[in-house]
Each structure stands twice: as C-alpha cells, then as structure tokens.
Amino acid sequence: MRTSFVKRENVPVEWLVVDAAGMTLGRLSSRIAYALMGKGKPGFSRQTDIGDHVVVVNAEKVRLTGSKAETKTYFRFSGYPGGAKFTSYKELIQKEPEEVLMHAVKGMLPHNRLGRKMAKKLHVYRGPGHPHSAQNPRAWAPGKLT
C-alpha cells in the first residue's frame, strides 16, 4: 500500500472568525491552534501546513479562571545581563490585549519554521471589527473542533 500525502495547493483555505468575548483563554487558544495546524482536516500530516486562517475579535474580553488574572506574569529577556522583563497579565491586557492571545496560541504551535508560518495565519483584533471581510470569513464557534 502507498501512503498518499495532501499537497498545500490541493487543500482549500478557509477564513474563520471567532468572538473571544467571555471565553476562557486556554480553551480558546488550544482550539485556535488546532485550526491553524489543520488537525481537523482529513489530509492532515504534521509536515504540511494545511490549516486555516483564524480571525479573533474582542480579544480584550477574554477571561482567565481562578486567581490567574492577578498572579499570571509574562517573561521577556533582552539577552543582556539584567535584561529580564516581567509584565503582569493585568498590564498586558490593558495595553496590548492582542499579545495575550498571540502568546498563548504560539505556545501551542510547533516550535520550528512551520510553526512560525502557522502563527502568521492568526489575526487578532481588539473590538468587534476586522479588515478581512473581503476573504468572506465564516463564523466559527470554537466549542466544535472543525
């Protein structure tokens, strides 16, 4: 028997719109990563990027459970001695709510060239509007994984 692999050109690319208002950050992020990788498609293989584009609106309304909103911190390092920077979740959600969701989803994608390519298909916006209406995105409820 021969194994058949699907080529990127033969898979239709969809655009999905997700409203993040009131959704839990981790659950939403894992379902978005699932769609970006294309795991719900029949021709899925790890070495091929056959995922869809995902547009997330209302990123500032995502929520955390328990006491994570007060205790969660994000870490950056400049590469210089003493160059560690810590930012709390509360600061980041006020200043750049898009980064909170991008950070969570990127951590769930492969950590290689293919994962960076998949991350470029994630478009996150604060507020209900987005500039991708020309792509005819379909509304997607992330409770379902397809």
Backbone as a chain_set.jsonl record, in Angstrom:
{"seq": "MRTSFVKRENVPVEWLVVDAAGMTLGRLSSRIAYALMGKGKPGFSRQTDIGDHVVVVNAEKVRLTGSKAETKTYFRFSGYPGGAKFTSYKELIQKEPEEVLMHAVKGMLPHNRLGRKMAKKLHVYRGPGHPHSAQNPRAWAPGKLT", "coords": {"N": [[0.835, -1.181, 0.0], [0.366, 2.254, -0.631], [1.134, 5.351, 0.864], [-0.695, 8.283, 0.751], [-0.075, 11.738, 0.405], [-1.34, 14.898, 1.106], [-1.153, 17.83, -0.852], [-0.314, 21.243, -0.304], [-1.428, 23.007, -2.149], [-3.71, 21.707, -3.01], [-5.58, 21.837, -1.025], [-8.371, 23.545, 0.14], [-8.324, 26.851, 1.46], [-9.672, 28.178, 4.336], [-11.279, 30.943, 5.976], [-11.783, 31.8, 9.256], [-13.856, 33.274, 11.743], [-13.692, 34.216, 15.075], [-15.33, 35.055, 18.039], [-14.053, 36.301, 20.893], [-15.183, 37.103, 23.242], [-15.845, 36.689, 26.604], [-14.813, 34.109, 26.658], [-12.687, 31.429, 27.831], [-9.197, 31.777, 28.144], [-7.176, 29.674, 27.741], [-8.633, 27.431, 26.754], [-9.786, 28.506, 24.443], [-7.448, 29.2, 23.036], [-6.236, 26.688, 22.546], [-8.035, 25.518, 20.804], [-7.925, 27.283, 18.667], [-5.26, 26.91, 17.863], [-5.457, 24.284, 17.017], [-7.051, 24.608, 14.722], [-5.35, 26.241, 13.181], [-3.238, 24.505, 12.657], [-4.493, 22.641, 11.105], [-5.56, 20.244, 11.957], [-8.125, 19.191, 11.978], [-8.729, 18.481, 9.43], [-9.116, 16.075, 6.778], [-6.769, 15.322, 5.372], [-4.586, 15.695, 7.059], [-1.203, 16.061, 7.945], [1.769, 16.138, 9.821], [3.958, 17.526, 8.735], [3.056, 19.286, 6.837], [1.582, 22.382, 6.014], [-1.6, 22.867, 6.265], [-3.566, 24.308, 7.413], [-6.175, 26.643, 8.458], [-6.935, 30.192, 8.136], [-7.35, 32.221, 10.976], [-9.381, 34.587, 12.44], [-9.59, 36.619, 15.173], [-11.784, 38.389, 17.185], [-12.632, 40.958, 19.594], [-10.579, 40.649, 21.542], [-9.826, 41.738, 23.961], [-11.711, 40.97, 25.763], [-11.356, 38.421, 26.672], [-11.112, 35.842, 29.157], [-9.722, 34.751, 32.321], [-9.515, 31.957, 34.56], [-10.038, 31.388, 38.083], [-7.484, 32.64, 40.259], [-5.724, 33.561, 38.403], [-5.75, 35.919, 36.905], [-4.707, 37.842, 38.598], [-2.205, 36.814, 39.314], [-0.736, 35.853, 37.113], [2.15, 36.156, 35.056], [4.189, 37.503, 32.411], [7.191, 36.782, 30.706], [10.123, 38.268, 29.406], [13.288, 38.423, 27.756], [16.108, 40.342, 27.169], [18.612, 39.552, 26.405], [20.822, 40.666, 27.425], [22.873, 41.06, 30.39], [20.957, 41.238, 33.308], [18.709, 41.838, 31.895], [16.09, 40.945, 32.141], [12.598, 41.07, 31.811], [9.509, 41.485, 33.315], [6.054, 41.231, 32.94], [2.826, 41.839, 34.066], [-0.309, 40.061, 33.767], [-2.545, 41.735, 33.968], [-1.497, 44.265, 33.264], [-0.711, 43.779, 30.606], [-3.112, 43.027, 29.32], [-4.47, 45.383, 29.419], [-2.815, 47.145, 27.97], [-1.935, 45.814, 25.539], [-4.026, 43.751, 24.399], [-4.11, 41.949, 22.311], [-1.662, 40.661, 22.257], [-1.749, 38.92, 24.417], [-3.401, 36.789, 23.626], [-2.039, 36.003, 21.296], [0.408, 35.128, 22.35], [-0.398, 32.936, 23.9], [-1.432, 31.178, 21.94], [0.76, 30.791, 20.205], [2.452, 29.357, 21.852], [1.315, 26.879, 21.732], [1.669, 25.927, 19.233], [3.832, 24.2, 16.843], [7.335, 24.471, 17.578], [9.107, 25.563, 15.46], [10.165, 26.265, 12.037], [7.84, 25.787, 10.571], [5.839, 26.161, 12.474], [6.105, 28.909, 12.968], [5.274, 29.863, 10.531], [2.618, 29.032, 10.572], [1.682, 30.596, 12.669], [1.52, 33.09, 11.529], [-0.88, 33.073, 10.301], [-2.755, 33.756, 12.087], [-4.902, 36.231, 13.139], [-5.459, 38.801, 15.234], [-7.666, 40.986, 16.888], [-8.624, 43.859, 18.785], [-11.814, 44.787, 19.933], [-14.954, 44.692, 18.032], [-14.623, 44.763, 15.239], [-12.955, 43.927, 12.079], [-10.499, 43.896, 9.403], [-10.884, 41.954, 7.375], [-13.035, 41.322, 5.721], [-13.227, 40.957, 2.981], [-12.296, 38.418, 2.474], [-14.36, 36.75, 2.974], [-14.992, 35.496, 5.611], [-16.096, 32.792, 7.684], [-18.308, 32.479, 10.445], [-17.211, 30.985, 13.433], [-17.683, 28.716, 15.962], [-15.755, 27.981, 18.585], [-16.257, 25.863, 20.282], [-16.823, 23.604, 18.921], [-14.639, 21.465, 17.183], [-14.101, 21.834, 14.404]], "CA": [[0.0, 0.0, 0.0], [1.084, 3.518, -0.684], [0.561, 6.427, 1.654], [-0.852, 9.495, -0.05], [0.063, 12.975, 1.148], [-2.05, 16.01, 0.501], [-0.32, 18.99, -1.107], [-0.895, 22.504, 0.169], [-2.197, 23.615, -3.236], [-4.956, 20.973, -3.223], [-6.468, 21.989, 0.131], [-8.95, 24.895, 0.168], [-8.038, 27.621, 2.667], [-10.845, 28.857, 4.871], [-11.083, 32.006, 6.948], [-12.714, 31.616, 10.35], [-13.937, 34.391, 12.677], [-14.02, 33.791, 16.431], [-15.572, 36.127, 19.0], [-13.417, 35.851, 22.134], [-15.846, 37.709, 24.398], [-16.282, 35.778, 27.652], [-14.246, 32.77, 26.531], [-11.501, 31.164, 28.627], [-8.0, 31.94, 27.315], [-6.517, 28.418, 27.384], [-9.503, 26.606, 25.914], [-9.88, 29.174, 23.157], [-6.146, 29.117, 22.37], [-5.975, 25.332, 22.057], [-8.898, 25.275, 19.637], [-7.39, 28.083, 17.571], [-4.048, 26.214, 17.413], [-5.956, 23.101, 16.31], [-7.484, 25.046, 13.391], [-4.188, 26.749, 12.449], [-2.444, 23.366, 12.203], [-5.27, 21.85, 10.152], [-5.76, 18.905, 12.501], [-9.475, 18.71, 11.729], [-8.893, 18.168, 8.007], [-8.829, 14.663, 6.527], [-5.429, 15.081, 4.851], [-3.598, 16.245, 7.985], [0.089, 15.446, 8.231], [2.493, 17.114, 10.636], [4.966, 18.282, 7.997], [2.41, 20.124, 5.836], [0.756, 23.452, 6.554], [-2.884, 22.882, 5.567], [-4.517, 24.931, 8.329], [-6.982, 27.773, 8.027], [-6.692, 31.483, 8.761], [-8.284, 32.464, 12.077], [-9.511, 35.986, 12.829], [-10.171, 36.697, 16.517], [-12.231, 39.734, 17.547], [-12.894, 41.175, 21.021], [-9.501, 39.998, 22.288], [-9.721, 42.306, 25.305], [-12.767, 40.407, 26.618], [-11.029, 37.044, 27.043], [-11.041, 35.785, 30.62], [-8.944, 33.699, 32.978], [-10.241, 31.397, 35.687], [-9.343, 31.387, 39.361], [-6.747, 33.86, 40.603], [-4.672, 33.775, 37.407], [-5.752, 37.31, 36.451], [-3.853, 38.623, 39.499], [-0.879, 36.232, 39.53], [-0.045, 35.467, 35.874], [3.139, 37.1, 34.539], [4.838, 37.177, 31.14], [8.63, 36.979, 30.836], [10.921, 38.549, 28.219], [14.703, 38.584, 28.08], [16.749, 41.102, 26.11], [19.867, 38.936, 26.022], [21.872, 41.335, 28.178], [22.801, 40.803, 31.835], [19.947, 42.065, 33.962], [17.718, 42.24, 30.898], [14.823, 40.23, 32.306], [11.438, 41.951, 31.957], [8.296, 40.789, 33.725], [4.838, 42.007, 32.744], [1.675, 41.121, 34.621], [-1.439, 39.874, 32.859], [-3.401, 42.926, 34.026], [-0.863, 45.315, 32.467], [-0.693, 43.408, 29.193], [-4.471, 43.022, 28.781], [-4.845, 46.791, 29.271], [-2.005, 47.796, 26.956], [-1.945, 45.07, 24.274], [-4.772, 42.503, 24.59], [-3.834, 41.031, 21.208], [-0.465, 39.898, 22.597], [-2.093, 37.859, 25.366], [-3.893, 35.648, 22.847], [-0.973, 35.547, 20.399], [1.385, 34.413, 23.172], [-0.971, 31.649, 24.293], [-1.566, 30.304, 20.768], [2.103, 30.449, 19.719], [3.0, 28.324, 22.717], [0.673, 25.599, 21.428], [2.052, 25.537, 17.874], [5.191, 23.64, 16.794], [8.389, 25.459, 17.772], [10.035, 25.443, 14.339], [9.803, 27.142, 10.922], [6.446, 25.552, 10.204], [5.019, 26.8, 13.5], [6.138, 30.357, 12.734], [4.44, 30.096, 9.356], [1.232, 28.872, 11.018], [1.336, 31.722, 13.54], [1.219, 34.25, 10.689], [-2.264, 32.966, 9.841], [-3.609, 34.184, 13.193], [-5.129, 37.669, 13.093], [-6.158, 39.118, 16.475], [-8.064, 42.39, 16.956], [-9.469, 44.28, 19.898], [-13.057, 45.34, 19.405], [-15.724, 43.76, 17.198], [-14.361, 44.879, 13.802], [-11.714, 43.419, 11.493], [-10.399, 44.292, 7.997], [-10.793, 40.785, 6.496], [-14.354, 40.969, 5.179], [-13.076, 40.572, 1.58], [-11.998, 36.988, 2.406], [-15.612, 36.053, 3.306], [-14.782, 34.543, 6.703], [-17.322, 32.242, 8.271], [-18.302, 32.485, 11.906], [-16.788, 29.705, 13.953], [-17.826, 28.561, 17.398], [-14.657, 27.09, 18.915], [-16.663, 24.713, 21.067], [-16.67, 22.495, 17.97], [-13.261, 21.469, 16.677], [-13.945, 21.83, 12.944]], "C": [[0.881, 1.246, 0.0], [0.364, 4.549, 0.169], [0.47, 7.663, 0.787], [-0.764, 10.712, 0.864], [-0.635, 14.087, 0.385], [-1.086, 17.168, 0.304], [-1.066, 20.247, -0.677], [-1.798, 23.126, -0.899], [-3.565, 22.966, -3.415], [-5.96, 21.115, -2.084], [-7.045, 23.407, 0.117], [-8.678, 25.577, 1.516], [-9.306, 28.341, 3.088], [-10.404, 29.968, 5.803], [-12.171, 31.86, 7.993], [-12.679, 32.838, 11.262], [-14.411, 33.868, 14.016], [-14.244, 35.031, 17.286], [-15.084, 35.643, 20.359], [-14.11, 36.364, 23.384], [-16.337, 36.637, 25.371], [-15.709, 34.376, 27.586], [-12.976, 32.651, 27.374], [-10.277, 31.122, 27.718], [-7.398, 30.617, 26.856], [-7.349, 27.55, 26.47], [-9.629, 27.191, 24.514], [-8.577, 29.015, 22.373], [-5.879, 27.731, 21.807], [-6.829, 25.02, 20.831], [-8.447, 26.09, 18.43], [-6.134, 27.408, 17.005], [-4.417, 24.98, 16.596], [-6.352, 23.476, 14.876], [-6.303, 25.554, 12.558], [-3.326, 25.614, 11.904], [-3.177, 22.527, 11.16], [-5.561, 20.452, 10.643], [-7.15, 18.348, 12.236], [-9.712, 18.311, 10.283], [-8.473, 16.726, 7.736], [-7.406, 14.381, 6.04], [-4.327, 15.555, 5.768], [-2.341, 15.396, 8.047], [0.941, 16.529, 8.878], [3.44, 18.009, 9.843], [4.385, 19.227, 6.958], [1.525, 21.156, 6.507], [-0.55, 23.516, 5.756], [-3.975, 23.529, 6.415], [-5.216, 26.126, 7.722], [-6.496, 29.062, 8.679], [-7.75, 31.683, 9.836], [-8.216, 33.934, 12.449], [-10.221, 36.014, 14.175], [-10.531, 38.146, 16.799], [-12.567, 39.763, 19.037], [-11.842, 40.491, 21.902], [-9.398, 40.52, 23.714], [-10.74, 41.729, 26.276], [-12.533, 38.945, 26.978], [-10.83, 36.994, 28.555], [-10.143, 34.644, 31.073], [-9.745, 33.196, 34.166], [-9.399, 31.484, 36.952], [-8.646, 32.704, 39.631], [-5.652, 34.178, 39.583], [-4.616, 35.218, 36.917], [-4.856, 38.185, 37.327], [-2.416, 38.105, 39.549], [-0.094, 35.926, 38.255], [0.917, 36.562, 35.425], [3.729, 36.575, 33.238], [6.302, 37.603, 31.242], [9.248, 37.249, 29.474], [12.363, 38.708, 28.655], [15.395, 39.242, 26.903], [18.03, 40.448, 25.61], [21.048, 39.555, 26.744], [21.774, 40.973, 29.655], [21.821, 41.773, 32.498], [18.825, 42.485, 33.041], [16.404, 41.497, 30.979], [13.703, 41.235, 32.532], [10.233, 41.087, 32.303], [7.114, 41.739, 33.548], [3.679, 41.2, 33.292], [0.572, 41.017, 33.571], [-2.306, 41.125, 32.819], [-2.826, 44.066, 33.196], [-0.987, 45.017, 30.981], [-2.089, 43.439, 28.582], [-4.979, 44.455, 28.603], [-4.133, 47.428, 28.082], [-2.12, 47.126, 25.585], [-2.702, 43.749, 24.44], [-4.534, 41.482, 23.473], [-2.662, 40.115, 21.558], [-0.749, 38.746, 23.563], [-2.527, 36.618, 24.6], [-2.814, 35.108, 21.907], [0.048, 34.701, 21.163], [0.873, 33.022, 23.533], [-1.042, 30.678, 23.112], [-0.191, 29.877, 20.254], [2.754, 29.364, 20.565], [2.44, 26.95, 22.434], [0.973, 25.117, 20.009], [3.436, 24.904, 17.903], [6.235, 24.746, 16.901], [9.477, 25.273, 16.716], [9.572, 26.377, 13.227], [8.341, 27.012, 10.542], [5.495, 26.212, 11.209], [4.984, 28.311, 13.342], [5.288, 30.727, 11.534], [2.957, 29.988, 9.717], [0.783, 30.065, 11.85], [0.995, 32.973, 12.736], [-0.211, 34.222, 10.168], [-3.265, 33.305, 10.947], [-3.685, 35.701, 13.178], [-6.007, 38.031, 14.29], [-6.421, 40.617, 16.535], [-8.838, 42.666, 18.226], [-10.701, 44.944, 19.282], [-13.718, 44.372, 18.444], [-15.391, 43.791, 15.711], [-13.051, 44.253, 13.382], [-11.689, 43.761, 10.014], [-10.402, 43.13, 6.993], [-12.137, 40.372, 5.904], [-14.269, 40.535, 3.714], [-12.797, 39.079, 1.42], [-13.233, 36.139, 2.713], [-15.415, 35.034, 4.429], [-16.108, 34.035, 7.242], [-17.187, 32.247, 9.785], [-18.013, 31.076, 12.402], [-16.954, 29.697, 15.453], [-16.77, 27.556, 17.844], [-15.021, 25.948, 19.843], [-16.586, 23.45, 20.225], [-15.291, 22.583, 17.348], [-13.153, 21.33, 15.174], [-14.549, 23.044, 12.336]], "O": [[1.979, 1.266, 0.556], [-0.865, 4.607, 0.189], [1.451, 8.053, 0.154], [-1.316, 10.712, 1.965], [-0.522, 14.189, -0.837], [-0.284, 17.463, 1.191], [-2.296, 20.294, -0.69], [-2.829, 23.712, -0.569], [-4.488, 23.605, -3.92], [-7.066, 20.579, -2.161], [-6.286, 24.376, 0.086], [-8.789, 24.955, 2.572], [-9.935, 29.032, 2.287], [-9.3, 29.941, 6.349], [-13.354, 31.804, 7.656], [-11.609, 33.383, 11.53], [-15.415, 33.159, 14.092], [-13.433, 35.957, 17.26], [-15.63, 34.69, 20.916], [-13.655, 36.079, 24.492], [-17.144, 35.782, 25.007], [-16.088, 33.525, 28.391], [-12.278, 33.638, 27.605], [-10.31, 30.507, 26.652], [-7.133, 30.46, 25.665], [-6.828, 26.987, 25.507], [-9.584, 26.465, 23.521], [-8.605, 28.728, 21.176], [-5.35, 27.608, 20.703], [-6.376, 24.326, 19.921], [-8.575, 25.636, 17.293], [-5.968, 27.344, 15.787], [-3.763, 24.67, 15.601], [-6.031, 22.755, 13.931], [-6.261, 25.319, 11.351], [-2.749, 25.733, 10.824], [-2.546, 21.781, 10.411], [-5.79, 19.552, 9.835], [-7.332, 17.131, 12.268], [-10.801, 17.846, 9.947], [-7.569, 16.211, 8.395], [-6.889, 13.29, 6.28], [-3.215, 15.799, 5.299], [-2.404, 14.175, 8.182], [0.84, 17.703, 8.521], [3.695, 19.143, 10.248], [5.138, 19.907, 6.26], [0.802, 20.846, 7.455], [-0.604, 24.142, 4.697], [-5.164, 23.326, 6.17], [-4.893, 26.565, 6.618], [-5.741, 29.031, 9.651], [-8.917, 31.351, 9.63], [-7.144, 34.466, 12.737], [-11.328, 35.493, 14.305], [-9.69, 39.035, 16.67], [-12.761, 38.719, 19.659], [-12.18, 39.835, 22.887], [-8.922, 39.802, 24.594], [-10.651, 41.968, 27.48], [-13.421, 38.296, 27.533], [-10.426, 37.985, 29.165], [-9.848, 33.713, 30.324], [-10.566, 33.928, 34.718], [-8.179, 31.638, 36.883], [-9.155, 33.767, 39.274], [-4.754, 34.972, 39.863], [-3.544, 35.698, 36.549], [-4.302, 39.172, 36.843], [-1.496, 38.883, 39.802], [1.123, 35.754, 38.325], [0.565, 37.741, 35.409], [3.765, 35.369, 32.994], [6.612, 38.657, 31.798], [8.948, 36.559, 28.5], [12.633, 39.086, 29.795], [15.291, 38.769, 25.771], [18.49, 40.753, 24.509], [22.158, 39.027, 26.684], [20.695, 40.612, 30.126], [21.868, 42.98, 32.262], [18.063, 43.394, 33.369], [15.672, 41.423, 29.992], [13.838, 42.146, 33.348], [9.977, 40.076, 31.65], [7.168, 42.9, 33.954], [3.562, 40.007, 33.012], [0.532, 41.788, 32.613], [-2.755, 41.533, 31.748], [-3.566, 44.76, 32.499], [-1.327, 45.897, 30.19], [-2.237, 43.842, 27.429], [-5.818, 44.715, 27.74], [-4.74, 48.148, 27.29], [-2.373, 47.797, 24.584], [-2.063, 42.711, 24.61], [-4.735, 40.284, 23.673], [-2.661, 38.937, 21.202], [-0.07, 37.719, 23.529], [-2.068, 35.515, 24.894], [-2.687, 33.895, 21.738], [0.497, 33.669, 20.663], [1.621, 32.046, 23.479], [-0.747, 29.493, 23.264], [-0.003, 28.712, 19.902], [3.521, 28.547, 20.054], [3.023, 25.948, 22.85], [0.572, 24.017, 19.63], [4.152, 25.052, 18.894], [6.037, 25.84, 16.371], [10.605, 24.883, 17.02], [8.681, 27.198, 13.444], [7.68, 28.002, 10.229], [4.462, 26.758, 10.822], [3.943, 28.932, 13.56], [4.654, 31.782, 11.518], [2.138, 30.763, 9.224], [-0.366, 30.498, 11.751], [0.253, 33.83, 13.217], [-0.705, 35.225, 9.653], [-4.474, 33.159, 10.765], [-2.659, 36.381, 13.202], [-7.165, 37.619, 14.358], [-5.53, 41.423, 16.271], [-9.609, 41.828, 18.694], [-10.618, 45.582, 18.233], [-13.131, 43.354, 18.075], [-15.842, 42.912, 14.977], [-12.147, 44.063, 14.196], [-12.752, 43.907, 9.409], [-9.958, 43.311, 5.859], [-12.352, 39.194, 5.618], [-15.149, 39.815, 3.242], [-13.032, 38.523, 0.347], [-13.142, 34.911, 2.708], [-15.643, 33.841, 4.228], [-17.108, 34.751, 7.255], [-16.102, 32.048, 10.333], [-18.516, 30.098, 11.85], [-16.428, 30.568, 16.146], [-16.88, 26.377, 17.509], [-14.159, 25.13, 20.163], [-16.319, 22.364, 20.739], [-14.828, 23.675, 17.02], [-12.179, 20.748, 14.697], [-14.511, 23.208, 11.117]]}, "num_chains": 1, "name": "protein.A"}
